[in-house]
Amino acid sequence: MSSRSREAKANVIITVLGFYELYLNGERITKGRLAPYISNPDDLVYYDTYEVTLRAGENVLGVWLGNGFTNNPGGHIWDFDIAAFRAAPQMALCLTYTDKSGEAHCIESDETWRTESSPLLFDDYRFGEIYDGRLEIPGWNTIGFDDSAWKFAERAPQPRGEKRLCTAEPIDIVNELKPISVTKTEKGYLYDFGINTAGVCRLCVRGELDQRIELRHGEHLKDGLPDVENIWFKREHWARDLEYVHKDVYTCRGDGEEVYTPAFTYHGFRYVLVSGITEAQATEDLLTALEMHSLLEERGGFSCSDETANKLQ
């Protein structure tokens, strides 16, 4: 983004076929998680708006893209693999501001923007992520970063759906849970978070270079290990899917404390089986369960003599 002589307010409009994380000068400013709102882009294309402050001098906008439903590898369960809209993630962005002379400026994403592969090697809305920390690009979304070796963006076909501002409440992290127990098993270390919930786990580890850590999530146990057979029903893909479903994988950089939080997936789980770690690494601080849901406002209440009904409410 071009240099500026003074601080200014600006508006950003962004739409993504897939999921996105939006950054300004290295700071994540995305509304919630798994943004934007999911739709069939042949019918509706949702967009988000942001009010931001541009600093004096150079400013940098960065966007990280995930597959979402547009390129949903596990979507064959619902025939998304043959959907007419299936494609690689796509993005359109417009930033507008007014300078001190009152002149309006508009910066739009086009073929002059730069792109590069990310450390995210695989992502699926429900299956999980494979993330290689060794491939991280330090400072990629910050001022002064040299992106001259990156490729130019390619123009994508315009989606057919109606453009609509997303007014749905964002999905966000509403609670953090520590494990109530950590148990050593023959397949790894079993983390029990005490309740069945939805979200992801934040991994915090001091790993060795090339250390590969797998997190397998499950709602219940079978023979003492997380089991996902209760949620997977398309038998012709059974063996392949069970290798991926509800699994996140992180490969360590080996340069001190590393923190990894999956960006473009979520899981329903109570238990997480962690493999690829040492006994010394298998502490309760290794994993934190991050509960996620839409930020719905409470508009009423309910209570009765049945504690099960109260708990459900």
Secondary structure, 3 states (H helix, E strand, C coil): CCCECCCEEEEEEEEEECEEEEEECCEECCCCECECCCCCCCCEEEEEEEEEEECCECCCEEEEEECCCCCCHHHHHHCHHHCCCCCCCEEEEEEEEECCCCCEEEEECCCCCEECCCCEEEEECCCEEEEEHHHCCCCCCCCCCCCCCCEECCCCCCCCCEEEECCCCCEEEEEEECCCEEEEECCEEEEEEEEEEEEEEEEEEECCCCCEEEEEEECEEECCEEECHHHCCCHHHHHHHHHHCCEEEEECCCCCEEEECCCCCCEEEEEEEEECCCCCCCCCCCEEEEEEEECCCCCCCCCCCCHHHHHHC
